[in-house]
Amino acid sequence: MHRITAHQPHPLFHTAATRRIEQAAATTLPPHTLMQRAGLAVAQLAQALAPHARTVWIACGPGNNGGDGLEAAMHLRRQSRNVVVTWLGHPDKAPPDAKASWQRAQAAGVAWADAPPADLGPQDLCIDALLGIGASSSPQGPIRVPDARLVACLHALQHSPAPVLAVDLPSGLDADTGQFAAGFAPPASPHHHPHMPSPERHTLSLLTLKPGLFTAAGRDAAGQVWWDDLGTDPGHEAPTAWLCGPPLPAHRTHASHKGSYGDVAVVGGEGLAKRGMGMAGAALLTASAALHSGAGRVLVALLDEGHLQLDPQQPELMLRRFDALALEQLTVVCGCGGGQAIARVLPDVIIRAARLVLDADALNTIATQAALHALVVARGQHGQPTVITPHPLEAARLLGLTTAEVQADRLYAAQQLADQFNCVAVLKGSGTVIAAPDRVPAVNPTGNARLATAGTGDVLAGMVGAHLAAGASALRAASEAVYEHGQVADAWPAGLALTASALARRMGG
């Protein structure tokens, strides 16, 4: 059994692949073996998580996920734990493995109840063995809206003061997308700090790790993820996605100079003097992030008619007119705070930039002009590295979808962006997805809701630019920047507000 952290990469498998791995293993093992292993793993983790629990309540569904819970109940009862089981199945209708585990739980003296014990407290434990991957897409279609007994169990799990351990998946969560199936609601954590995954929720993923545990609603719902392969091997089954690991250690040779790490040019920051508005801040945040992420030089071309000649807070930034930039020699980060002014420079940037990161208003402009879309595609055909960094609304505009449709399957949406624009796509959000044409997408494990504040996306764009300028490939630059961006947020001091400018200054140590 492994505790999943952000310290190493892991392959992720969707529901269909997981079922194939399960079927392949079942054909080579004695009957009931996988459920026995699963139940033992659940019981062992339950013991580790709540060694002093007075009561363990296990909510078991009618299928094999419930059978895993029944098997765990048997083990816990044999260890003299006070185990109460609510089983929504029936011996006459249960799958053979689940029926066998019910018989074993019966023989062990497990207590049965139609509802959870009334006196559950923070020192106790609830185990969610209701559905597992049963809410995910399948050849038979998605699970139906839950019945009244299942709803009652889900409500009790979501509002229990006791920690919750989900078997395979939190009930109702789609293993492939990280969204909750129709009729299911994400668990609430009213007593928990809003910026961090709840320490009161755990998920033991069985056989494989599923993408949905790490993106969309999955991260909050799953809490701390654990994994047990139950002694199986994926064989020739290819991963659906990868959970990113940390970047390789960066090393700067002593005999290097600023030219060794490349030049980043930030193009954006529209000025709206007539309306008393300006967006130079976004471009300066991007530039600050590139600077603190190690770029050799950072040039800033503000589209504000030259009102700012120097940033006194960051005199290292070199302000330039756009027409003075040698784009063919530069890594360009374009769009942050660009407003409508970005449209007049965007064709030139897309055609000429040696390496390019497109964000914010650059993406919004491309979404409205097919000719610009074609220019971005041509960059990939010419071998010019390009990264786009949309948030879900920008991704929706680029794909001609709604934001809800993008969020409904983030891995698919990110891959569509990469394929349609022939570049590396970074779909920001909970479990940011990094995709590239003809590559398996990756899900980033770092970051938290502290990043939900203005300007942090601009910081990320600047970081990607710095990695590109230093010589990383587009895919590596995007993956490493996203990981580091989230890692800094995860290490942020608990009592200190995270702002984009402070985040930019923390980059690179």
C-alpha positions as CSV (number, residue, x, y, z in Angstrom):
1,M,0.0,0.0,0.0
2,H,1.3,3.4,-0.9
3,R,0.4,6.9,0.3
4,I,0.2,9.1,-2.8
5,T,2.2,12.3,-2.6
6,A,3.5,14.8,-5.1
7,H,7.0,13.4,-4.8
8,Q,6.9,10.9,-7.7
9,P,4.9,10.3,-10.9
10,H,2.2,7.6,-11.1
11,P,0.3,6.1,-14.1
12,L,-3.4,6.7,-14.0
13,F,-6.0,4.4,-15.6
14,H,-9.6,5.1,-16.6
15,T,-12.5,2.8,-15.7
16,A,-12.5,0.6,-18.8
17,A,-8.8,-0.1,-18.3
18,T,-9.2,-0.8,-14.6
19,R,-12.0,-3.3,-15.4
20,R,-9.8,-5.0,-17.9
21,I,-6.9,-5.3,-15.4
22,E,-9.3,-6.6,-12.8
23,Q,-10.7,-9.2,-15.3
24,A,-7.3,-10.3,-16.3
25,A,-6.2,-10.8,-12.7
26,A,-9.4,-12.6,-11.8
27,T,-8.8,-15.2,-14.5
28,T,-5.4,-16.2,-13.0
29,L,-6.4,-16.1,-9.3
30,P,-8.6,-18.4,-7.1
31,P,-12.2,-17.2,-6.7
32,H,-12.7,-14.4,-4.2
33,T,-9.0,-13.6,-4.0
34,L,-9.2,-9.9,-5.2
35,M,-12.0,-9.1,-2.8
36,Q,-10.2,-10.8,0.0
37,R,-7.1,-8.7,-0.7
38,A,-9.1,-5.5,-1.1
39,G,-11.0,-6.1,2.2
40,L,-7.7,-6.8,4.1
41,A,-6.1,-3.6,2.6
42,V,-9.1,-1.5,3.7
43,A,-9.0,-3.0,7.2
44,Q,-5.3,-2.4,7.5
45,L,-5.6,1.2,6.5
46,A,-8.6,1.7,8.8
47,Q,-6.6,0.4,11.7
48,A,-3.7,2.8,10.8
49,L,-6.0,5.8,10.4
50,A,-8.1,5.3,13.5
51,P,-6.3,3.0,15.9
52,H,-8.3,4.3,18.8
53,A,-11.8,4.4,17.2
54,R,-14.5,3.2,19.5
55,T,-16.8,2.4,16.5
56,V,-16.2,1.8,12.8
57,W,-19.3,2.2,10.7
58,I,-19.1,0.7,7.2
59,A,-21.7,1.7,4.6
60,C,-21.8,-1.1,2.0
61,G,-23.5,-1.0,-1.4
62,P,-25.1,-3.9,-3.1
63,G,-22.2,-4.7,-5.5
64,N,-18.6,-5.7,-5.2
65,N,-17.5,-2.4,-3.7
66,G,-19.9,-3.3,-0.8
67,G,-18.3,-6.7,-0.8
68,D,-14.9,-5.1,-0.2
69,G,-16.5,-3.3,2.8
70,L,-18.0,-6.5,4.1
71,E,-14.6,-8.2,3.9
72,A,-13.0,-5.4,5.7
73,A,-15.7,-5.6,8.4
74,M,-14.9,-9.2,9.0
75,H,-11.2,-8.4,9.5
76,L,-11.9,-5.5,11.8
77,R,-14.3,-7.5,13.9
78,R,-11.8,-10.4,14.2
79,Q,-9.4,-7.7,15.6
80,S,-12.0,-7.0,18.3
81,R,-13.1,-3.7,16.8
82,N,-16.7,-2.6,17.3
83,V,-18.0,-2.7,13.7
84,V,-21.4,-1.7,12.6
85,V,-22.4,-2.4,9.0
86,T,-25.2,-0.9,6.9
87,W,-25.6,-3.2,3.9
88,L,-27.8,-2.2,1.0
89,G,-27.6,-5.6,-0.6
90,H,-29.3,-8.9,-0.1
91,P,-27.7,-12.4,-0.1
92,D,-30.0,-13.6,-2.8
93,K,-29.1,-10.8,-5.2
94,A,-25.5,-10.1,-4.3
95,P,-22.6,-11.0,-6.7
96,P,-20.9,-14.3,-5.7
97,D,-17.8,-12.6,-4.2
98,A,-19.9,-10.1,-2.2
99,K,-22.2,-12.9,-0.9
100,A,-19.1,-14.9,0.3
101,S,-17.8,-11.8,2.2
102,W,-21.2,-11.3,3.7
103,Q,-21.1,-14.8,5.0
104,R,-17.7,-14.2,6.5
105,A,-18.8,-11.0,8.1
106,Q,-21.8,-12.8,9.6
107,A,-19.6,-15.6,11.0
108,A,-17.3,-13.0,12.6
109,G,-20.1,-11.4,14.5
110,V,-20.4,-8.1,12.8
111,A,-23.3,-5.9,14.0
112,W,-25.9,-4.9,11.4
113,A,-27.9,-1.7,11.4
114,D,-30.1,0.3,9.0
115,A,-28.5,3.6,10.0
116,P,-25.1,4.7,11.3
117,P,-24.6,4.7,15.1
118,A,-25.9,7.9,16.7
119,D,-22.9,8.5,18.8
120,L,-20.1,8.6,16.1
121,G,-17.5,11.1,17.1
122,P,-14.2,12.5,15.7
123,Q,-12.2,9.6,17.1
124,D,-14.4,7.1,15.2
125,L,-14.3,6.1,11.5
126,C,-16.7,5.8,8.7
127,I,-16.0,3.6,5.6
128,D,-17.7,4.4,2.3
129,A,-18.0,1.2,0.4
130,L,-21.2,2.1,-1.4
131,L,-20.3,2.4,-5.1
132,G,-16.6,2.5,-6.0
133,I,-16.3,2.9,-9.7
134,G,-20.1,2.2,-10.0
135,A,-20.8,5.9,-10.7
136,S,-18.3,6.0,-13.6
137,S,-19.2,5.5,-17.3
138,S,-19.6,1.9,-18.3
139,P,-21.0,-0.1,-21.3
140,Q,-24.3,-0.2,-19.4
141,G,-24.3,3.6,-19.0
142,P,-23.9,5.8,-15.9
143,I,-25.4,4.7,-12.6
144,R,-29.0,5.8,-11.9
145,V,-30.0,8.5,-9.5
146,P,-29.4,7.0,-6.0
147,D,-32.4,5.5,-4.1
148,A,-33.5,6.7,-0.7
149,R,-31.4,4.3,1.3
150,L,-28.3,5.2,-0.6
151,V,-29.1,8.9,-0.2
152,A,-29.4,8.4,3.5
153,C,-26.0,6.7,3.7
154,L,-24.4,9.4,1.6
155,H,-25.9,12.1,3.8
156,A,-24.6,10.4,6.9
157,L,-21.1,10.0,5.5
158,Q,-21.0,13.6,4.3
159,H,-22.1,15.1,7.6
160,S,-20.5,12.7,10.0
161,P,-18.0,14.2,12.6
162,A,-15.9,11.1,12.1
163,P,-13.2,10.7,9.4
164,V,-14.3,9.0,6.2
165,L,-12.3,6.3,4.3
166,A,-13.7,5.8,0.8
167,V,-13.1,2.4,-0.8
168,D,-11.7,2.9,-4.4
169,L,-13.6,6.2,-4.9
170,P,-15.8,8.5,-2.9
171,S,-19.3,7.4,-3.8
172,G,-20.8,9.2,-6.8
173,L,-17.4,10.4,-8.1
174,D,-16.6,9.6,-11.7
175,A,-13.3,7.8,-11.9
176,D,-12.5,9.3,-15.3
177,T,-13.5,12.9,-15.0
178,G,-13.5,13.9,-11.3
179,Q,-17.1,15.1,-11.6
180,F,-20.0,13.8,-9.5
181,A,-22.6,11.8,-11.3
182,A,-26.1,13.1,-11.6
183,G,-27.9,12.9,-8.3
184,F,-24.8,12.9,-6.2
185,A,-23.3,15.9,-4.4
186,P,-19.7,16.5,-3.4
187,P,-19.1,16.0,0.3
188,A,-19.1,19.2,2.3
189,S,-16.4,20.0,4.8
190,P,-17.8,22.9,6.8
191,H,-15.3,22.6,9.6
192,H,-12.2,22.4,7.5
193,H,-9.8,25.1,6.4
194,P,-11.0,26.1,2.9
195,H,-7.5,26.2,1.3
196,M,-6.3,22.7,1.8
197,P,-7.5,19.1,1.1
198,S,-9.4,17.8,4.1
199,P,-7.3,15.7,6.4
200,E,-10.6,14.0,7.5
201,R,-11.1,12.3,4.2
202,H,-9.1,9.4,2.8
203,T,-9.5,7.3,-0.3
204,L,-7.9,3.9,-0.9
205,S,-7.8,3.4,-4.6
206,L,-7.7,-0.3,-5.5
207,L,-5.9,-2.0,-8.5
208,T,-5.2,1.3,-10.2
209,L,-5.0,5.0,-9.5
210,K,-7.9,6.8,-11.3
211,P,-7.6,10.3,-13.0
212,G,-10.8,11.5,-11.3
213,L,-9.1,11.4,-7.9
214,F,-6.8,14.2,-8.9
215,T,-8.7,16.7,-10.9
216,A,-12.0,18.7,-10.9
217,A,-14.0,17.9,-7.7
218,G,-11.9,14.7,-7.1
219,R,-9.2,16.3,-5.1
220,D,-11.5,17.8,-2.5
221,A,-13.7,14.7,-2.3
222,A,-10.8,12.2,-2.1
223,G,-8.7,13.9,0.5
224,Q,-5.5,11.9,1.1
225,V,-5.2,9.2,-1.6
226,W,-3.7,5.8,-0.9
227,W,-3.2,3.0,-3.4
228,D,-3.0,-0.8,-3.3
229,D,-2.5,-2.7,-6.5
230,L,-3.7,-5.9,-4.8
231,G,-0.8,-7.8,-6.2
232,T,-1.8,-7.3,-9.8
233,D,0.0,-6.0,-12.8
234,P,-1.4,-3.7,-15.5
235,G,0.3,-5.9,-18.1
236,H,0.1,-4.3,-21.6
237,E,-2.6,-1.8,-20.5
238,A,-1.4,1.7,-21.3
239,P,-2.0,4.5,-18.8
240,T,-4.8,7.0,-19.6
241,A,-2.8,9.8,-18.0
242,W,0.1,10.4,-15.7
243,L,0.2,12.1,-12.3
244,C,3.2,14.5,-12.6
245,G,6.2,14.1,-10.4
246,P,8.7,16.8,-9.4
247,P,11.0,18.4,-11.9
248,L,14.6,17.3,-12.2
249,P,16.9,19.3,-10.0
250,A,18.1,22.4,-11.8
251,H,21.8,23.1,-11.9
252,R,23.5,26.3,-12.9
253,T,27.1,25.9,-13.9
254,H,29.6,28.3,-12.4
255,A,30.9,29.3,-15.8
256,S,27.5,30.6,-17.1
257,H,26.1,34.1,-17.6
258,K,22.7,35.7,-18.2
259,G,22.8,34.7,-21.8
260,S,22.9,31.1,-20.8
261,Y,19.3,31.3,-19.5
262,G,17.6,33.1,-22.3
263,D,15.6,36.3,-22.8
264,V,11.9,36.5,-22.1
265,A,9.8,39.3,-23.6
266,V,6.4,40.0,-22.0
267,V,3.8,41.6,-24.3
268,G,0.6,42.9,-22.7
269,G,-0.6,45.5,-20.3
270,E,-3.0,47.6,-22.3
271,G,-3.5,51.2,-21.1
272,L,-7.0,52.7,-21.1
273,A,-6.2,56.2,-20.0
274,K,-9.5,57.7,-21.3
275,R,-11.4,55.4,-19.0
276,G,-9.0,55.8,-16.1
277,M,-8.0,52.1,-16.3
278,G,-4.9,50.2,-17.1
279,M,-3.7,46.6,-17.1
280,A,0.0,47.0,-16.8
281,G,-0.1,45.1,-13.5
282,A,-0.8,41.8,-15.2
283,A,2.2,42.1,-17.6
284,L,4.5,43.2,-14.8
285,L,3.4,40.2,-12.6
286,T,4.3,37.9,-15.6
287,A,7.6,39.6,-16.0
288,S,8.4,39.4,-12.3
289,A,7.6,35.7,-12.3
290,A,9.9,35.1,-15.3
291,L,12.7,37.1,-13.6
292,H,12.4,35.2,-10.3
293,S,12.1,31.9,-12.1
294,G,15.6,32.4,-13.5
295,A,15.3,34.0,-16.9
296,G,18.6,35.7,-18.0
297,R,16.9,38.9,-19.0
298,V,13.2,40.0,-19.0
299,L,12.0,42.6,-21.5
300,V,8.5,44.2,-21.1
301,A,6.6,45.7,-24.0
302,L,3.5,47.4,-22.5
303,L,0.7,48.2,-24.9
304,D,0.0,51.4,-22.9
305,E,1.4,54.0,-25.2
306,G,4.7,54.2,-23.2
307,H,3.4,55.7,-20.0
308,L,5.6,53.5,-17.8
309,Q,9.4,53.9,-18.4
310,L,10.6,52.0,-15.4
311,D,9.2,49.8,-12.7
312,P,10.9,51.2,-9.5
313,Q,10.0,48.0,-7.6
314,Q,11.8,45.9,-10.2
315,P,14.4,47.9,-12.0
316,E,15.8,44.7,-13.5
317,L,12.9,44.6,-15.9
318,M,13.8,46.2,-19.2
319,L,10.9,48.2,-20.7
320,R,10.9,48.3,-24.5
321,R,8.6,49.4,-27.3
322,F,7.0,46.4,-29.0
323,D,8.5,47.3,-32.4
324,A,12.0,47.2,-30.9
325,L,11.7,43.6,-29.9
326,A,13.7,41.0,-31.9
327,L,10.9,38.5,-31.6
328,E,12.8,35.8,-33.6
329,Q,15.4,35.7,-30.8
330,L,13.0,35.7,-27.9
331,T,10.7,33.6,-25.8
332,V,7.6,35.7,-25.8
333,V,4.8,35.6,-23.2
334,C,1.8,37.3,-24.8
335,G,-1.6,38.3,-23.6
336,C,-1.5,39.1,-19.9
337,G,-3.5,42.2,-19.4
338,G,-3.4,42.8,-23.2
339,G,-7.1,43.8,-23.6
340,Q,-8.2,44.7,-27.1
341,A,-4.8,46.2,-27.9
342,I,-3.3,42.7,-28.1
343,A,-5.1,42.1,-31.4
344,R,-2.8,44.5,-33.4
345,V,0.4,42.8,-32.4
346,L,-0.8,39.2,-32.1
347,P,-0.3,38.1,-35.7
348,D,3.3,39.4,-35.6
349,V,4.0,37.6,-32.3
350,I,2.6,34.3,-33.5
351,I,4.5,34.3,-36.7
352,R,7.9,35.6,-35.5
353,A,8.4,34.5,-31.8
354,A,11.1,31.9,-31.4
355,R,9.2,30.4,-28.5
356,L,5.7,31.4,-27.4
357,V,3.4,31.3,-24.4
358,L,-0.1,32.5,-25.1
359,D,-2.4,33.5,-22.2
360,A,-5.4,35.5,-21.2
361,D,-6.4,38.1,-23.8
362,A,-4.3,36.6,-26.5
363,L,-6.4,33.4,-26.1
364,N,-9.6,35.4,-26.1
365,T,-8.6,37.1,-29.4
366,I,-7.5,33.8,-31.0
367,A,-10.9,32.3,-30.1
368,T,-12.6,34.9,-32.3
369,Q,-10.3,34.8,-35.3
370,A,-9.9,31.6,-37.4
371,A,-6.8,33.2,-39.1
372,L,-5.0,33.4,-35.8
373,H,-5.9,29.9,-34.9
374,A,-4.4,28.8,-38.2
375,L,-1.2,30.7,-37.4
376,V,-0.8,28.9,-34.1
377,V,-1.3,25.5,-35.8
378,A,1.4,26.5,-38.3
379,R,3.9,27.1,-35.5
380,G,3.6,23.5,-34.5
381,Q,4.1,22.4,-38.1
382,H,7.3,24.6,-38.3
383,G,8.7,23.2,-35.0
384,Q,8.2,26.5,-33.1
385,P,7.5,25.7,-29.4
386,T,4.2,27.0,-28.2
387,V,2.3,26.7,-24.9
388,I,-1.3,27.9,-24.3
389,T,-2.4,28.4,-20.7
390,P,-6.2,28.8,-20.6
391,H,-8.4,28.7,-17.5
392,P,-11.7,26.9,-18.1
393,L,-13.6,29.9,-19.5
394,E,-10.9,30.7,-22.0
395,A,-10.7,27.0,-22.9
396,A,-14.4,27.0,-23.6
397,R,-14.1,30.0,-25.9
398,L,-11.2,28.3,-27.8
399,L,-13.2,25.1,-28.2
400,G,-16.6,26.6,-28.8
401,L,-18.0,24.9,-25.7
402,T,-19.5,26.0,-22.4
403,T,-17.3,26.2,-19.3
404,A,-19.4,23.4,-17.8
405,E,-18.7,21.2,-20.9
406,V,-15.0,21.8,-20.4
407,Q,-15.1,21.0,-16.7
408,A,-17.2,17.9,-17.3
409,D,-14.1,16.1,-18.7
410,R,-11.0,18.1,-18.2
411,L,-8.5,15.6,-19.6
412,Y,-10.5,15.3,-22.8
413,A,-10.8,19.1,-23.1
414,A,-7.1,19.6,-22.6
415,Q,-6.3,17.0,-25.2
416,Q,-8.7,18.7,-27.6
417,L,-6.9,22.0,-27.1
418,A,-3.5,20.4,-27.7
419,D,-4.7,18.6,-30.9
420,Q,-6.7,21.5,-32.4
421,F,-4.0,24.1,-31.8
422,N,-1.0,21.7,-32.4
423,C,0.8,22.8,-29.2
424,V,1.1,22.1,-25.5
425,A,-2.0,23.0,-23.6
426,V,-2.2,23.8,-19.9
427,L,-5.8,23.7,-18.7
428,K,-5.7,25.4,-15.3
429,G,-7.8,24.5,-12.4
430,S,-8.0,21.9,-9.6
431,G,-5.7,19.3,-10.9
432,T,-4.3,21.3,-13.8
433,V,-4.0,19.2,-17.0
434,I,-1.0,19.4,-19.3
435,A,-1.6,17.9,-22.8
436,A,0.4,17.7,-26.0
437,P,-0.4,16.2,-29.5
438,D,0.2,12.4,-29.6
439,R,1.1,12.3,-25.9
440,V,-0.7,10.9,-22.8
441,P,-1.9,13.9,-20.8
442,A,-0.6,14.6,-17.3
443,V,-2.4,15.8,-14.2
444,N,-0.5,18.1,-11.8
445,P,-0.7,17.1,-8.1
446,T,0.4,20.3,-6.5
447,G,-1.5,23.5,-5.7
448,N,-4.5,24.5,-3.6
449,A,-7.2,27.1,-3.4
450,R,-4.8,29.8,-2.2
451,L,-4.1,30.2,-5.9
452,A,-7.7,31.4,-6.4
453,T,-6.7,35.0,-6.4
454,A,-6.1,37.6,-9.1
455,G,-2.8,37.4,-11.0
456,T,-1.6,33.9,-10.1
457,G,-2.3,32.8,-13.7
458,D,-0.1,35.6,-15.0
459,V,2.6,34.4,-12.7
460,L,2.3,30.9,-14.1
461,A,2.6,32.2,-17.7
462,G,5.9,34.0,-16.8
463,M,7.2,30.8,-15.2
464,V,6.5,28.8,-18.3
465,G,8.3,31.5,-20.3
466,A,11.4,31.3,-18.1
467,H,11.6,27.5,-18.5
468,L,11.2,27.8,-22.2
469,A,13.9,30.4,-22.5
470,A,16.3,28.2,-20.5
471,G,16.0,25.6,-23.2
472,A,13.3,23.2,-21.9
473,S,10.9,21.7,-24.5
474,A,7.4,23.1,-24.5
475,L,6.0,20.1,-22.7
476,R,8.7,20.0,-20.1
477,A,8.6,23.8,-19.5
478,A,4.8,23.6,-19.0
479,S,4.9,20.6,-16.7
480,E,7.7,21.9,-14.5
481,A,6.3,25.4,-14.2
482,V,2.9,24.1,-13.2
483,Y,4.3,21.8,-10.6
484,E,6.6,24.5,-9.1
485,H,3.7,27.0,-9.1
486,G,1.5,24.7,-7.1
487,Q,4.4,23.5,-4.9
488,V,5.1,27.1,-3.7
489,A,1.4,27.5,-2.8
490,D,1.4,24.2,-0.9
491,A,4.4,25.4,1.2
492,W,2.9,28.9,1.8
493,P,2.9,29.9,5.5
494,A,-0.5,29.3,7.0
495,G,-1.0,32.7,8.4
496,L,0.2,34.7,5.4
497,A,-2.1,35.7,2.6
498,L,-1.0,34.6,-0.8
499,T,-0.9,37.3,-3.4
500,A,0.4,37.1,-7.0
501,S,3.2,39.5,-6.5
502,A,4.5,37.6,-3.4
503,L,4.1,34.3,-5.3
504,A,6.2,35.6,-8.1
505,R,9.0,36.6,-5.8
506,R,9.0,33.2,-4.2
507,M,9.8,31.4,-7.4
508,G,13.2,29.8,-7.8
509,G,13.6,29.5,-4.0
